[in-house]
Amino acid sequence: MKRKDREITDRGEMEAVLAAAPVCRMAMADGEEPYVVPLCFGYADNTIWVHSAREGKKIDILTRNPRCCVEVDMYEGPIRDTVPCSWEVRYKSVICTGFARPVEDSAEKNKALTCIMQHYGGETPVLSEKALDRVLVVKIAIEEMTGKKYGY
């Protein structure tokens, strides 16, 4: 990281950003083209969970190449200065890299969907096997996590 003065080195602080962020953005490699998609997510135990339809561009890409990068951030607005090019932004961000894999086990799917629901303040869902079969859950086991902040 070029700006070491902005680096978040404390794992707990990075996890707090993951716990508070409203959305994650998953980046994937579609051959030579990048592809990024915003997603609802949950985080627990060094794992990011997302849910998806069983078909679509994201799933096609992850099937070919499960390597992915996830970014979350907390943006709190500009820090103004009298010189326009000296403005800054108050933020915290976390970037995680890892491999995405579909989850087939019903108990693990239920755990993941509960994690996602709780991330957004929802109740613990009671899901039938039929409901679990309809949704695809993707587990991203985090290999590396980095963080950056300014204005805190």
Secondary structure, DSSP 8 states (H G I E B T S, - for coil): ---GGGEE--HHHHHHHHHH-S-EEEEEEETTEEEEEEE--EEETTEEEEEE-SSSHHHHHHHH--EEEEEEEEEEEEE--SSGGG-EEEEEEEEEEEEEEEE--HHHHHHHHHHHHHHTT-------HHHHHHSEEEEEEEEEEEEEEE--
